[in-house]
Amino acid sequence: MNAIDRTPADLLRSALAADPGRPLVTFYDDATGERVELSVATFANWVAKTANLLQGDLGAGPGDRVSVLLPAHWQTAVWLLACSSVGVVADVGGDPGVADVVVSGPESLEAARACGGERVALALRPLGGRFPQTPDGFVDYAVEVPGQGDRFVPFSPVDPGEPALVVGGREFTGAEVVERALAEGGVEAGGRVLSGLPYDTWEGLSVGLFGPLVSGGSVVLCRNPGQVSEESLAKRVESERVTVSRL
């Protein structure tokens, strides 16, 4: 983290400048056997493409609200940083009926239809795969995002003092996200935290994304960890060189 880092998007830019090749997010889905590892550079590229989709194709800008109806997943982490890059409010689990844009996984599509604005569906399939058939009333993220630009520049400067995140019923500015994550410490530089916590609480986001990002560490993000044995998780801790576990 640099002294000029005021938003989560700033943290990602600093991480990219410092060491683009280091792992940032390693994702396991223990229901499907999926494992994905994203370096800082790869993650930042996904964020740039998603931010371009959000700002350009979906027409979102500072002050707009994005309802994020997604589980703890590497693509959810991408969306949260893309929202920070554009300056929109990421409302985790928020009411899609009052949102300008909704981003939904396959299990929340019916609820997401309450959004009167743009609707984006994520299949959350291995390797970022698309839906076999795009849900009615939605655009398929996996179809739309690959063609987006690899560099992102916001149309308007992002104000770190403006609302950026709503989680667990509490609203945070971009600066507050950074300050709180820094105060809680995350992990040591180069450390790896294994997290099975959901993303619908501050604790889950802090442990599973913002803490590692602010401290120069990385996260091993586990979805459905209850579907594997304790022995398998112990082997994962060893093989991934995990320094802190939060399940």
N, C-alpha and C positions, 0 to 999 in steps of 0.2 A: 504493500500500500504506500502511495505517495501522499505528501501533505496536501496536494491539490485534489485528491479524490473526494468528491462530495456526493456522488450517486453510485449505485451498484454498477451502472454502465462505465463509470470512471474506473472502478476497481478492475473491471475486465480489460479495459484498455491498458492499464498499468501492468496487469499480469501478462498481457500479450507482448508488451514492450520488453518485459524482464526476461521471460523464458517461454517462447511460444510452443516449444516442443514438449513441455512437461505435461503429464496427465492432469486433468482437472476434474472430470466426471467419469467414473466407471459405473455402469448401470447393469444390474442383474434383475431379471424377472424370473422368479423361481416357479412361476406357473407354466412358463413356456421354455425355460432353459436358455433364454437370451442373455448374452453378455455383450455390451458395447463399451468401448473405451474411447473417450474423446480427449484429445490434447487441448491445451488452451487455444491453439490456432484453429483447430477444427470446430471447437465449440463457438469461438468468436465468429467463424464464418457462417455457422447456422444462425447465430444471433443477428448478424448483418442482413442475411437473406430474409429472416422473419421480420425484422424491423422495416425493411423495404416493402414487404408485403403489407404490413400493418399500416404504414404511412401512405404508401402509394396506392395499391389496389383497394384497400379497405377504407382509405380516407380518414384515418384516425390521427388526432393531434393532441397537443397538451390540453389537459383538462377533461378529455374524453375518458370513459370508463370501459374497461375490458373485464367481463366476467370470465374468470378462469375456472372451468369445471373439469379439472384434470387431477389425476392422482400424482403422487411423488414419482416422477419419471424424468428421464434426461430431456425429453422434449418440453416438459413443463418448465424446467430450469431455463431452457432456451427462451421460451415465451416470456418468462419473468424479466430476463435481461433485455429482451427486445422491447418490452413495454417501458423499461427504464430508459432505453436508448431514445425512444420517440418522445417520452415525457407524458405518456398516458398513465392512468391509474390502473394497476393490476388488482382486481378485487377477487381474491381467492375464495372460491365457493360462493361468490356473491350472486344476488338476485339478477338473473339475465333480463328480467322484465324492465329493469331500469338502466340497463347497460347499452352502450353504443355499439359494442361488439361482443360476441360471445365466442369462446373457444371451448369446445367440448370433446370429451372422449366418447367412445361408443356407448358407455353405460348411462350417459346423462343427456342423450340427444333429445329426448322428449321434453325434459325440463328446459333445454336450451332454446326450444322453439318459441318460448315466451319473449325472446329478444326481438324487438322490432327493427334492429339494425342488421349489420353484417353478421353472418354466422359461419364459423369455421369448424370443421370436424376433423379430428385426429383419430386414425384407426388404432394407433399405439401398437402396431404390429412389429415384429422383429425387423431390424434393418430399416426402420422408418417406412415400411410398406404402406401402400394406399388401400382404401376400401375396394372390395370387389366391385361394388356399385356405390357411387357417391350418394349419401343420404339426401333425400329431397329437401330443398331449402337451404342447403349448405354448400360451401366449397370445400374440397378435399385438400387439406394442408399439404399432403405428400405429393399432390399433383401440381399445386400452385407454387410451392416454395423453391424447387430446384432452379427455375428460370430467373429467379430474382438476382439482383446485383450482389457482388461479393463485398462491396464497400457501402457503408451507410453514412449519410450526412443528414441530420435532422433539418427540416424546413425552418424550425424555430429553435433557439437555444433552450435547453432543458434547465429549468430553475430548480436547484436542489431544495429550496424551501417550500415547494409546492407538493401536494399529496402525490404519493407514488405507489403506495401499497396499502391494501386493506386485508387483514388476516385476523381470524379469531375475533371479529367485531371491532378491531382497533385500527385506526388509520395512522400511517406513518408517512412523513416526507422522505424524499430520497436521502437527505442528509441524516435523518433519524435512523434509517435503516443501516447506514454505514456506521454511525456513531454507536448504535446499540450492539451491532455485530462486533465492533472493535472492543467495546467495553466487556463483552462476554468472553473474548479471548480466542474463540475458535480452536485451532490446533497450532502447534508450532510450525514454523516455516518448513515446508517439505513434508509435514506430517500427513497422515491419511486417516480420515474418520469414516468408519462404516456406520451408515444410518439406515434403519428400517422404519423411521418415524414418518408419519404422513406429512404432507405439505400444507394442511389446513390449520396449522397453529404456528405461532411465531417460533416456538422451540424447534419444530420440524424444519422450518425454513432456515433458521439459524444454524442448526447442526448440519443440515443436508445441503446447504448452498452458500449462504452469506458468510458464515464463520470461516469455512475453508478458503473462500475467495478473499476475504479481508486479510487473512493471515498468511497467504502464500502457500496454503496446503491444498489438499484435494479430497474428494469424497467418493466413497464406494456406496452407491445408492441402491438399496435393495427393496424391490417390490415383491410382495407375497413371501416374506422370509419364513413365515410359519409353515410353509409347504416343504421345507427341507429340515433335516435333522440337525441337532446341535453339533454333532460331529462334522457335518458338512459345512456348517457355518464356521466352526473352529478352523477347518482346513482353509476356508476362504480368508479368514483373518490372517493366517500364516502366509498364504500364497500372494495376497495383495499387500503384504507388509503394512497392515493396519496398525495404527498407534492408539486409536480411541474407538470404542464401539458403543453405539447407542441404538438399542433395538426395542 
